Amino acid sequence: MPPRTRSNGTRERILEAGAQAIAEKSFEGCGLAEILDLAGVPKGSFYHYFGSKEDFGVALIEKAAEEFLEMLRPIVSDRRRSPVKRLRAIFEKGRDECAANGAARQCLIPKLAVETSQLNRPVRAAVKFAYDQWAALLARVIREAQGAGEIDRRQDAVRLASVLVMLWEGATIRMQIDRSLQPVEDFLVFVFDSLLRPEEGGRTMRSAGLSPAGSSGRSLRPLPVERRERSPLPRGRAATHVGRAGLVVRRQGDLRR
């Protein structure tokens, strides 16, 4: 690890202050002056380290992703536990973090993903890379579990890992809406008591809507998607839509100066 210089310390303080402020409010809801005041640095320092507000968002995502993966690596490498127990411990660690921070406080990466993914390509790429890294880590443990006979070997480990990430993110968003940890607890029960059980004549996976791979080589059966017509909105206005899952999607703007 390189020595912590004064320059690196200033940049880290800005990132840490931004992560704290945005987690408590939102990317749009936090003004730049508020973040810099929290960091204790002058406004000119921001543009010394970040070319734009979108660059700042990318740096926040990269930092949060690396810290998250560093937190999980000791769990993944703990060979005293079986692969499935390690996999469960990963999500239980996430559940414990949610409990410690409060059910109303959403994790930084999904919050930034929802708010900033439509701003520019670098932000979307940073979010996707963060999720891909997490899914790759999960896929590694899933393959170990398949080798140990704990998870059906006919499942595609990479795709199954991606599904787990999507299910988890949905549960944490619902957790914030309900102001309750119950959606996360339900995730743990469904995934580890039903979805990831060893194959029992194909019944377990199929009952969850996931079919074991057959001769076609497909491992996860796509679920039908209901097509719904979209109502046109006036150009330039923020769009708000509440879907069947109760999730709100809005087009967000930049940070306020």
C-alpha positions as CSV (number, residue, x, y, z in Angstrom):
1,M,0.0,0.0,0.0
2,P,1.5,3.4,-1.0
3,P,2.2,5.9,1.9
4,R,-0.7,8.2,2.7
5,T,0.4,11.6,1.5
6,R,-1.3,14.9,2.2
7,S,-2.6,14.9,-1.4
8,N,-4.1,11.4,-1.0
9,G,-5.6,12.4,2.4
10,T,-7.5,15.3,0.9
11,R,-8.9,13.3,-1.9
12,E,-9.9,10.5,0.6
13,R,-11.6,13.1,2.9
14,I,-13.7,14.4,0.0
15,L,-14.7,10.9,-1.0
16,E,-15.5,9.8,2.5
17,A,-17.6,13.0,3.1
18,G,-19.4,12.5,-0.2
19,A,-20.2,8.8,0.7
20,Q,-21.6,9.8,4.1
21,A,-23.7,12.7,2.8
22,I,-25.1,10.8,-0.2
23,A,-25.9,7.7,1.9
24,E,-27.9,9.9,4.2
25,K,-29.6,11.9,1.5
26,S,-29.0,11.4,-2.2
27,F,-26.6,12.2,-5.0
28,E,-28.9,15.0,-6.2
29,G,-29.9,16.1,-2.7
30,C,-26.3,16.9,-1.6
31,G,-24.8,20.1,-2.7
32,L,-21.1,20.3,-3.5
33,A,-20.6,23.0,-0.8
34,E,-22.1,20.7,1.8
35,I,-19.8,17.8,0.9
36,L,-16.7,20.0,1.0
37,D,-17.7,21.6,4.2
38,L,-18.1,18.2,5.8
39,A,-14.7,17.2,4.4
40,G,-13.1,20.4,5.7
41,V,-11.5,21.4,2.4
42,P,-11.9,24.5,0.1
43,K,-14.0,24.3,-3.0
44,G,-11.0,24.6,-5.3
45,S,-9.7,21.3,-4.0
46,F,-12.6,19.4,-5.6
47,Y,-11.7,20.2,-9.2
48,H,-8.1,19.5,-8.4
49,Y,-8.9,15.9,-7.8
50,F,-12.1,15.4,-9.9
51,G,-12.7,16.7,-13.4
52,S,-16.4,16.8,-13.0
53,K,-19.3,15.8,-10.8
54,E,-19.7,12.6,-12.8
55,D,-16.0,11.8,-12.3
56,F,-16.7,12.2,-8.6
57,G,-19.6,9.7,-8.8
58,V,-17.4,7.2,-10.6
59,A,-14.7,7.6,-7.9
60,L,-17.3,7.0,-5.2
61,I,-18.5,3.9,-6.9
62,E,-15.0,2.5,-7.3
63,K,-14.0,3.2,-3.7
64,A,-17.2,1.7,-2.3
65,A,-16.9,-1.4,-4.5
66,E,-13.3,-2.0,-3.4
67,E,-14.1,-1.6,0.3
68,F,-17.0,-3.9,-0.1
69,L,-14.9,-6.6,-1.8
70,E,-12.2,-6.3,0.8
71,M,-14.7,-6.8,3.5
72,L,-15.9,-10.0,1.8
73,R,-12.6,-11.6,0.9
74,P,-11.8,-13.0,4.4
75,I,-15.2,-14.7,4.4
76,V,-14.7,-16.2,1.0
77,S,-11.2,-17.5,1.9
78,D,-12.4,-19.1,5.2
79,R,-12.0,-22.8,4.4
80,R,-13.2,-23.8,7.9
81,R,-16.7,-23.3,6.6
82,S,-18.4,-25.1,3.7
83,P,-18.9,-23.1,0.4
84,V,-22.7,-22.6,1.0
85,K,-22.0,-21.5,4.6
86,R,-19.5,-19.0,3.3
87,L,-22.0,-17.8,0.6
88,R,-24.6,-17.3,3.3
89,A,-22.1,-15.5,5.5
90,I,-21.5,-13.0,2.7
91,F,-25.2,-12.0,2.7
92,E,-25.5,-12.2,6.4
93,K,-22.6,-9.7,6.6
94,G,-24.6,-7.4,4.3
95,R,-27.7,-7.9,6.5
96,D,-25.7,-7.0,9.6
97,E,-24.4,-3.8,7.8
98,C,-28.0,-2.9,7.0
99,A,-29.0,-3.4,10.6
100,A,-26.1,-1.3,11.9
101,N,-26.8,1.6,9.5
102,G,-30.6,1.5,9.7
103,A,-33.2,0.1,7.3
104,A,-33.9,3.5,5.9
105,R,-30.3,4.0,4.7
106,Q,-29.6,2.5,1.4
107,C,-26.1,1.3,0.3
108,L,-24.1,3.7,-1.7
109,I,-23.7,1.8,-4.9
110,P,-27.3,0.9,-5.6
111,K,-28.3,4.5,-4.6
112,L,-25.8,5.9,-7.1
113,A,-26.9,3.3,-9.7
114,V,-30.5,4.5,-9.6
115,E,-29.7,8.2,-9.5
116,T,-26.8,8.6,-11.8
117,S,-26.8,5.7,-14.3
118,Q,-28.6,7.8,-16.9
119,L,-26.2,10.7,-16.7
120,N,-23.2,9.3,-18.7
121,R,-21.5,6.2,-19.9
122,P,-18.6,6.2,-17.4
123,V,-21.0,6.2,-14.4
124,R,-23.0,3.3,-15.9
125,A,-19.8,1.4,-16.7
126,A,-18.5,1.9,-13.1
127,V,-21.8,0.6,-11.6
128,K,-21.8,-2.4,-14.0
129,F,-18.2,-3.2,-13.2
130,A,-18.8,-3.1,-9.5
131,Y,-21.7,-5.5,-9.8
132,D,-19.7,-7.7,-12.1
133,Q,-16.9,-7.9,-9.6
134,W,-19.3,-8.9,-6.8
135,A,-21.0,-11.5,-9.0
136,A,-17.6,-13.0,-10.0
137,L,-16.7,-13.4,-6.3
138,L,-20.1,-15.1,-5.7
139,A,-19.6,-17.3,-8.8
140,R,-16.3,-18.5,-7.4
141,V,-18.0,-19.7,-4.2
142,I,-20.9,-21.2,-6.1
143,R,-18.5,-23.3,-8.2
144,E,-16.9,-24.6,-5.0
145,A,-20.3,-25.5,-3.6
146,Q,-21.2,-27.3,-6.9
147,G,-17.9,-29.3,-6.6
148,A,-18.9,-30.2,-3.0
149,G,-22.4,-31.3,-4.1
150,E,-24.1,-28.4,-2.2
151,I,-25.6,-26.7,-5.3
152,D,-26.8,-28.4,-8.4
153,R,-23.9,-28.7,-10.8
154,R,-26.1,-28.1,-13.8
155,Q,-26.7,-24.5,-12.9
156,D,-24.6,-21.8,-14.6
157,A,-22.5,-20.4,-11.7
158,V,-22.0,-17.0,-13.4
159,R,-25.6,-16.5,-14.2
160,L,-26.8,-17.8,-10.8
161,A,-24.4,-15.3,-9.1
162,S,-25.8,-12.5,-11.2
163,V,-29.4,-13.5,-10.1
164,L,-28.3,-13.5,-6.5
165,V,-27.0,-9.9,-6.9
166,M,-30.2,-8.8,-8.5
167,L,-32.3,-10.4,-5.8
168,W,-30.2,-8.9,-3.0
169,E,-30.4,-5.4,-4.5
170,G,-34.1,-5.7,-4.9
171,A,-34.4,-6.8,-1.3
172,T,-32.4,-3.9,0.0
173,I,-34.5,-1.4,-2.0
174,R,-37.7,-2.9,-0.6
175,M,-36.0,-2.7,2.9
176,Q,-35.6,1.0,2.5
177,I,-39.2,1.4,1.3
178,D,-40.6,-0.7,4.2
179,R,-38.2,0.7,6.8
180,S,-37.7,-2.9,7.8
181,L,-35.1,-5.7,7.6
182,Q,-37.8,-8.2,6.7
183,P,-37.2,-8.2,2.9
184,V,-33.5,-9.0,3.6
185,E,-34.5,-11.8,6.0
186,D,-36.9,-13.1,3.4
187,F,-34.1,-13.1,0.8
188,L,-31.9,-15.3,3.1
189,V,-34.7,-17.7,3.7
190,F,-35.7,-18.1,0.1
191,V,-32.2,-18.3,-1.3
192,F,-30.7,-20.7,1.2
193,D,-33.7,-22.8,2.1
194,S,-35.1,-23.1,-1.4
195,L,-33.1,-21.8,-4.3
196,L,-29.6,-23.1,-3.5
197,R,-30.5,-26.5,-2.1
198,P,-28.9,-29.5,-3.8
199,E,-30.8,-30.9,-6.8
200,E,-33.7,-33.2,-5.8
201,G,-35.0,-34.6,-9.1
202,G,-35.2,-31.1,-10.5
203,R,-38.1,-30.1,-8.3
204,T,-36.3,-27.5,-6.1
205,M,-34.9,-25.4,-8.9
206,R,-38.0,-25.6,-11.1
207,S,-40.2,-24.6,-8.1
208,A,-38.2,-21.4,-7.8
209,G,-38.6,-20.6,-11.5
210,L,-35.1,-21.7,-12.4
211,S,-34.7,-24.8,-14.6
212,P,-31.6,-27.0,-14.5
213,A,-29.6,-27.1,-17.7
214,G,-30.8,-29.6,-20.2
215,S,-29.6,-30.7,-23.6
216,S,-29.9,-27.1,-24.8
217,G,-27.2,-26.0,-22.3
218,R,-29.6,-23.4,-20.8
219,S,-29.5,-23.1,-17.0
220,L,-32.0,-20.4,-16.0
221,R,-35.3,-20.2,-17.7
222,P,-36.4,-16.6,-18.5
223,L,-39.6,-15.6,-16.8
224,P,-42.3,-14.1,-18.9
225,V,-42.4,-10.3,-19.0
226,E,-45.7,-8.5,-19.3
227,R,-45.5,-5.8,-22.0
228,R,-47.1,-2.6,-20.9
229,E,-47.6,0.6,-23.0
230,R,-45.7,3.6,-22.0
231,S,-47.4,7.0,-21.6
232,P,-45.5,9.7,-23.4
233,L,-44.1,12.4,-21.2
234,P,-43.3,16.0,-22.1
235,R,-39.7,16.3,-23.1
236,G,-37.4,17.7,-20.5
237,R,-39.6,16.9,-17.5
238,A,-38.5,14.5,-14.7
239,A,-40.3,11.2,-15.1
240,T,-41.6,9.3,-12.1
241,H,-43.2,5.9,-12.4
242,V,-44.3,3.5,-9.7
243,G,-44.3,-0.1,-11.1
244,R,-45.8,-3.3,-9.8
245,A,-42.9,-3.8,-7.4
246,G,-43.4,-0.4,-5.9
247,L,-40.0,0.9,-7.2
248,V,-39.7,4.5,-8.1
249,V,-37.5,5.4,-11.1
250,R,-36.6,9.1,-11.6
251,R,-34.3,10.9,-14.0
252,Q,-31.9,12.6,-11.7
253,G,-29.8,15.7,-12.3
254,D,-26.3,16.8,-11.2
255,L,-25.3,17.8,-7.7
256,R,-26.3,21.3,-6.7
257,R,-23.4,23.6,-6.5
